Amino acid sequence: MIWAIIKTSFEGYHQWVEAPNDVAFLRNIHRHLFYVELWIEQKHTQRDIEYITAKKELNNVCQHERDLSTNQSCEDIATEIKNYYQKKYPDRKIKVYIFEDNENGTLVE
């Protein structure tokens, strides 16, 4: 399988209202740099998903995510991005990775 892999990052704020006591500080709104990796299945080797164009679009999608509720988790953000691209490319496999500060994160397939 061939993948187009697009990476970007954005600054955002969120909180985990139900955080357990040992990480209670996460209940407060806090800042992260969210690192995003979008994987879209390619149909052939002639790059039917063009990287630069795809990155511009992903940056726009991430700007929308940044403006949403602070109660969004990495999993929520990745799911929103995946849903956007699954509607655009319904016949392709899509993966979205989100990392907080390029350390810990999630994968939504």
MARFI-285612 format. One record per residue (C-alpha): x, z, y. Coordinates in nm, 3 decimals. Layout:
<roke><east>X</east><up>Z</up><north>Y</north></roke>
...
END
This chain:
<roke><east>0.000</east><up>0.000</up><north>0.000</north></roke>
<roke><east>0.118</east><up>-0.078</up><north>0.353</north></roke>
<roke><east>0.044</east><up>0.162</up><north>0.638</north></roke>
<roke><east>0.056</east><up>0.138</up><north>1.016</north></roke>
<roke><east>0.184</east><up>0.480</up><north>1.128</north></roke>
<roke><east>0.124</east><up>0.572</up><north>1.489</north></roke>
<roke><east>0.259</east><up>0.895</up><north>1.642</north></roke>
<roke><east>0.179</east><up>1.061</up><north>1.970</north></roke>
<roke><east>0.140</east><up>1.408</up><north>2.118</north></roke>
<roke><east>-0.073</east><up>1.580</up><north>2.377</north></roke>
<roke><east>-0.092</east><up>1.918</up><north>2.544</north></roke>
<roke><east>-0.402</east><up>2.118</up><north>2.467</north></roke>
<roke><east>-0.551</east><up>2.465</up><north>2.464</north></roke>
<roke><east>-0.759</east><up>2.625</up><north>2.197</north></roke>
<roke><east>-0.848</east><up>2.954</up><north>2.037</north></roke>
<roke><east>-0.952</east><up>3.086</up><north>1.697</north></roke>
<roke><east>-1.232</east><up>3.327</up><north>1.772</north></roke>
<roke><east>-1.252</east><up>3.457</up><north>1.412</north></roke>
<roke><east>-0.875</east><up>3.501</up><north>1.366</north></roke>
<roke><east>-0.781</east><up>3.786</up><north>1.130</north></roke>
<roke><east>-0.635</east><up>4.103</up><north>1.277</north></roke>
<roke><east>-0.274</east><up>4.021</up><north>1.184</north></roke>
<roke><east>-0.292</east><up>3.716</up><north>1.415</north></roke>
<roke><east>-0.546</east><up>3.854</up><north>1.662</north></roke>
<roke><east>-0.357</east><up>3.696</up><north>1.954</north></roke>
<roke><east>-0.495</east><up>3.358</up><north>1.837</north></roke>
<roke><east>-0.841</east><up>3.474</up><north>1.952</north></roke>
<roke><east>-0.721</east><up>3.414</up><north>2.308</north></roke>
<roke><east>-0.695</east><up>3.067</up><north>2.455</north></roke>
<roke><east>-0.339</east><up>2.948</up><north>2.404</north></roke>
<roke><east>-0.138</east><up>2.631</up><north>2.462</north></roke>
<roke><east>0.010</east><up>2.394</up><north>2.209</north></roke>
<roke><east>0.167</east><up>2.056</up><north>2.201</north></roke>
<roke><east>-0.041</east><up>1.882</up><north>1.937</north></roke>
<roke><east>0.155</east><up>1.620</up><north>1.745</north></roke>
<roke><east>-0.058</east><up>1.347</up><north>1.591</north></roke>
<roke><east>0.023</east><up>1.102</up><north>1.314</north></roke>
<roke><east>-0.237</east><up>0.837</up><north>1.246</north></roke>
<roke><east>-0.200</east><up>0.631</up><north>0.927</north></roke>
<roke><east>-0.414</east><up>0.317</up><north>0.896</north></roke>
<roke><east>-0.402</east><up>0.094</up><north>0.593</north></roke>
<roke><east>-0.261</east><up>-0.250</up><north>0.671</north></roke>
<roke><east>-0.406</east><up>-0.556</up><north>0.498</north></roke>
<roke><east>-0.087</east><up>-0.765</up><north>0.498</north></roke>
<roke><east>0.276</east><up>-0.766</up><north>0.616</north></roke>
<roke><east>0.202</east><up>-0.947</up><north>0.943</north></roke>
<roke><east>0.095</east><up>-0.625</up><north>1.114</north></roke>
<roke><east>-0.279</east><up>-0.665</up><north>1.154</north></roke>
<roke><east>-0.273</east><up>-0.324</up><north>1.329</north></roke>
<roke><east>-0.026</east><up>-0.373</up><north>1.614</north></roke>
<roke><east>0.167</east><up>-0.054</up><north>1.685</north></roke>
<roke><east>0.182</east><up>-0.058</up><north>2.065</north></roke>
<roke><east>-0.184</east><up>-0.148</up><north>2.104</north></roke>
<roke><east>-0.280</east><up>0.114</up><north>1.846</north></roke>
<roke><east>-0.076</east><up>0.382</up><north>2.023</north></roke>
<roke><east>-0.248</east><up>0.310</up><north>2.357</north></roke>
<roke><east>-0.585</east><up>0.349</up><north>2.187</north></roke>
<roke><east>-0.477</east><up>0.667</up><north>2.005</north></roke>
<roke><east>-0.361</east><up>0.816</up><north>2.336</north></roke>
<roke><east>-0.709</east><up>0.750</up><north>2.479</north></roke>
<roke><east>-0.874</east><up>0.911</up><north>2.176</north></roke>
<roke><east>-0.642</east><up>1.213</up><north>2.208</north></roke>
<roke><east>-0.724</east><up>1.246</up><north>2.579</north></roke>
<roke><east>-1.088</east><up>1.278</up><north>2.476</north></roke>
<roke><east>-0.993</east><up>1.546</up><north>2.221</north></roke>
<roke><east>-0.798</east><up>1.734</up><north>2.484</north></roke>
<roke><east>-1.109</east><up>1.749</up><north>2.703</north></roke>
<roke><east>-1.329</east><up>1.897</up><north>2.427</north></roke>
<roke><east>-1.406</east><up>2.259</up><north>2.342</north></roke>
<roke><east>-1.122</east><up>2.507</up><north>2.316</north></roke>
<roke><east>-1.275</east><up>2.625</up><north>1.988</north></roke>
<roke><east>-1.148</east><up>2.316</up><north>1.804</north></roke>
<roke><east>-0.902</east><up>2.373</up><north>1.524</north></roke>
<roke><east>-0.635</east><up>2.126</up><north>1.415</north></roke>
<roke><east>-0.871</east><up>2.036</up><north>1.131</north></roke>
<roke><east>-1.151</east><up>1.963</up><north>1.381</north></roke>
<roke><east>-0.926</east><up>1.744</up><north>1.596</north></roke>
<roke><east>-0.795</east><up>1.551</up><north>1.294</north></roke>
<roke><east>-1.150</east><up>1.501</up><north>1.164</north></roke>
<roke><east>-1.270</east><up>1.368</up><north>1.501</north></roke>
<roke><east>-0.982</east><up>1.122</up><north>1.519</north></roke>
<roke><east>-1.033</east><up>1.013</up><north>1.159</north></roke>
<roke><east>-1.407</east><up>0.961</up><north>1.216</north></roke>
<roke><east>-1.333</east><up>0.743</up><north>1.519</north></roke>
<roke><east>-1.097</east><up>0.518</up><north>1.324</north></roke>
<roke><east>-1.311</east><up>0.514</up><north>1.009</north></roke>
<roke><east>-1.594</east><up>0.367</up><north>1.217</north></roke>
<roke><east>-1.358</east><up>0.109</up><north>1.366</north></roke>
<roke><east>-1.198</east><up>0.021</up><north>1.029</north></roke>
<roke><east>-1.460</east><up>0.107</up><north>0.764</north></roke>
<roke><east>-1.282</east><up>-0.086</up><north>0.489</north></roke>
<roke><east>-0.944</east><up>0.087</up><north>0.528</north></roke>
<roke><east>-0.789</east><up>0.413</up><north>0.422</north></roke>
<roke><east>-0.720</east><up>0.647</up><north>0.714</north></roke>
<roke><east>-0.506</east><up>0.962</up><north>0.727</north></roke>
<roke><east>-0.460</east><up>1.190</up><north>1.027</north></roke>
<roke><east>-0.199</east><up>1.464</up><north>1.056</north></roke>
<roke><east>-0.212</east><up>1.720</up><north>1.338</north></roke>
<roke><east>0.070</east><up>1.968</up><north>1.397</north></roke>
<roke><east>0.079</east><up>2.255</up><north>1.645</north></roke>
<roke><east>0.412</east><up>2.245</up><north>1.826</north></roke>
<roke><east>0.539</east><up>2.011</up><north>1.552</north></roke>
<roke><east>0.552</east><up>2.301</up><north>1.304</north></roke>
<roke><east>0.230</east><up>2.385</up><north>1.122</north></roke>
<roke><east>-0.071</east><up>2.166</up><north>1.083</north></roke>
<roke><east>-0.317</east><up>1.977</up><north>0.872</north></roke>
<roke><east>-0.383</east><up>1.647</up><north>0.700</north></roke>
<roke><east>-0.730</east><up>1.496</up><north>0.687</north></roke>
<roke><east>-0.780</east><up>1.204</up><north>0.447</north></roke>
END
